[in-house]
Amino acid sequence: MFVSDTQSLIWHLTEDSKLGKNALKVFEDADSGKEIIIIPTIVLAELLHICEKKKINFRFDYVLEKLKDSSNYVVYNLDFQVILKIKKIKNSDLHDRIIIATALITKSKLITKDNVIKRLDYVQTLW
């Protein structure tokens, strides 16, 4: 299993060439039913915010429909267990701590290009 950060999900949904080749392969495998990608609710909240600010040309409702009909993209709620885990993660902003905590709890690799997260060495990353 994998956890996606916001930028990775955006680049996948918009077919942006900035998405790393290993990350692209995981998303393609999830789209074809071979992998599971976990989407933390904070990622959806950030994506909604970006769509509302029109920073990307993308319909947020499309993402919700895709998630609703998919068993390979799983939404993971910000729950009490995540809150307990983020207390232990330092040197990162709150949104990233939630994403990292989700990856730790689900024992998943994190799809991210974020060098700050990679340097923290809390979770294994993939790009």
DODRENKE-415558 format. One record per residue (C-alpha): z, x, y; residue number from 1; residue in three letters. Coordinates in Angstrom, 1 decimal. Layout:
# DODRENKE-415558
- pz, px, py, num, residu
- Z, X, Y, NUM, ala;
...
This chain:
# DODRENKE-415558
- pz, px, py, num, residu
- 0.0, 0.0, 0.0, 1, met;
- -0.6, 1.0, 3.6, 2, phe;
- 0.8, -0.1, 7.0, 3, val;
- -1.5, -0.2, 10.0, 4, ser;
- -0.6, 0.6, 13.5, 5, asp;
- -2.2, -1.4, 16.4, 6, thr;
- -4.9, 1.1, 17.4, 7, gln;
- -6.1, 1.6, 13.8, 8, ser;
- -6.4, -2.2, 13.3, 9, leu;
- -8.3, -2.6, 16.6, 10, ile;
- -10.7, 0.2, 15.7, 11, trp;
- -11.3, -1.4, 12.3, 12, his;
- -11.9, -4.9, 13.7, 13, leu;
- -14.2, -3.6, 16.4, 14, thr;
- -16.0, -1.2, 14.0, 15, glu;
- -15.2, 1.7, 16.4, 16, asp;
- -16.4, 5.1, 15.3, 17, ser;
- -13.1, 6.6, 16.4, 18, lys;
- -11.5, 5.3, 13.2, 19, leu;
- -10.8, 8.2, 10.9, 20, gly;
- -12.9, 8.4, 7.7, 21, lys;
- -9.8, 8.1, 5.4, 22, asn;
- -8.5, 5.2, 7.4, 23, ala;
- -11.9, 3.5, 7.3, 24, leu;
- -12.0, 3.9, 3.5, 25, lys;
- -8.6, 2.2, 3.2, 26, val;
- -9.7, -0.7, 5.4, 27, phe;
- -13.0, -1.1, 3.5, 28, glu;
- -11.0, -1.1, 0.2, 29, asp;
- -8.7, -3.8, 1.6, 30, ala;
- -11.7, -5.8, 2.8, 31, asp;
- -13.1, -5.6, -0.8, 32, ser;
- -9.8, -6.5, -2.4, 33, gly;
- -8.9, -3.0, -3.7, 34, lys;
- -6.0, -2.2, -1.4, 35, glu;
- -3.3, -3.9, 0.5, 36, ile;
- -2.6, -3.3, 4.2, 37, ile;
- 0.6, -4.5, 5.7, 38, ile;
- 0.4, -5.6, 9.3, 39, ile;
- 3.8, -5.6, 11.1, 40, pro;
- 4.3, -8.6, 13.4, 41, thr;
- 4.7, -6.2, 16.4, 42, ile;
- 1.1, -5.0, 15.7, 43, val;
- 0.0, -8.6, 16.0, 44, leu;
- 2.0, -9.1, 19.2, 45, ala;
- 0.4, -5.9, 20.7, 46, glu;
- -3.0, -7.1, 19.7, 47, leu;
- -2.5, -10.5, 21.3, 48, leu;
- -1.4, -8.8, 24.5, 49, his;
- -4.5, -6.5, 24.5, 50, ile;
- -6.8, -9.5, 23.8, 51, cys;
- -5.2, -11.5, 26.6, 52, glu;
- -5.6, -8.6, 29.1, 53, lys;
- -9.3, -8.5, 28.0, 54, lys;
- -9.0, -4.8, 27.2, 55, lys;
- -11.1, -5.4, 24.1, 56, ile;
- -13.9, -7.9, 23.5, 57, asn;
- -12.3, -9.6, 20.6, 58, phe;
- -11.0, -13.1, 19.7, 59, arg;
- -7.4, -13.0, 18.6, 60, phe;
- -7.9, -16.3, 16.6, 61, asp;
- -10.4, -14.5, 14.4, 62, tyr;
- -7.7, -12.0, 13.4, 63, val;
- -5.3, -14.9, 12.6, 64, leu;
- -7.9, -16.6, 10.5, 65, glu;
- -8.7, -13.4, 8.6, 66, lys;
- -5.0, -12.8, 7.9, 67, leu;
- -4.4, -16.4, 6.8, 68, lys;
- -7.2, -16.3, 4.2, 69, asp;
- -6.5, -12.8, 2.9, 70, ser;
- -4.2, -11.6, 0.2, 71, ser;
- -5.1, -8.0, 1.0, 72, asn;
- -3.7, -8.1, 4.6, 73, tyr;
- -0.1, -9.0, 4.5, 74, val;
- 2.0, -9.8, 7.6, 75, val;
- 5.4, -8.2, 7.6, 76, tyr;
- 8.0, -9.9, 9.8, 77, asn;
- 10.4, -8.1, 12.1, 78, leu;
- 13.6, -9.0, 10.2, 79, asp;
- 17.2, -7.8, 9.9, 80, phe;
- 16.2, -5.1, 7.4, 81, gln;
- 13.7, -3.7, 9.9, 82, val;
- 16.3, -3.7, 12.7, 83, ile;
- 18.7, -1.7, 10.5, 84, leu;
- 16.0, 0.8, 9.7, 85, lys;
- 14.8, 1.3, 13.3, 86, ile;
- 18.4, 2.4, 14.3, 87, lys;
- 17.9, 5.5, 12.2, 88, lys;
- 14.5, 6.4, 13.7, 89, ile;
- 14.7, 8.6, 16.8, 90, lys;
- 12.2, 10.1, 19.3, 91, asn;
- 9.7, 7.3, 19.4, 92, ser;
- 9.2, 4.1, 21.4, 93, asp;
- 10.5, 0.9, 20.0, 94, leu;
- 7.1, -0.5, 18.9, 95, his;
- 6.3, 2.6, 16.9, 96, asp;
- 9.8, 2.6, 15.4, 97, arg;
- 9.2, -0.9, 14.1, 98, ile;
- 5.9, 0.1, 12.6, 99, ile;
- 7.5, 3.2, 11.0, 100, ile;
- 10.4, 1.2, 9.7, 101, ala;
- 8.0, -1.2, 8.1, 102, thr;
- 6.2, 1.6, 6.4, 103, ala;
- 9.6, 3.1, 5.2, 104, leu;
- 10.8, -0.3, 3.8, 105, ile;
- 7.6, -1.0, 2.0, 106, thr;
- 7.2, 2.6, 0.8, 107, lys;
- 3.7, 2.6, 2.3, 108, ser;
- 1.6, 5.2, 4.0, 109, lys;
- 1.0, 4.6, 7.7, 110, leu;
- -2.5, 4.4, 9.0, 111, ile;
- -2.3, 6.1, 12.4, 112, thr;
- -3.9, 8.7, 14.6, 113, lys;
- -0.7, 8.9, 16.8, 114, asp;
- 0.3, 12.6, 16.8, 115, asn;
- 3.8, 11.7, 18.0, 116, val;
- 4.4, 9.6, 14.9, 117, ile;
- 2.8, 12.4, 12.7, 118, lys;
- 5.2, 15.0, 14.1, 119, arg;
- 8.2, 12.9, 13.5, 120, leu;
- 7.7, 13.3, 9.8, 121, asp;
- 9.4, 10.0, 8.8, 122, tyr;
- 6.5, 8.6, 6.8, 123, val;
- 3.4, 9.9, 5.2, 124, gln;
- 0.4, 9.2, 7.4, 125, thr;
- -3.3, 8.8, 6.8, 126, leu;
- -6.2, 9.2, 9.2, 127, trp;
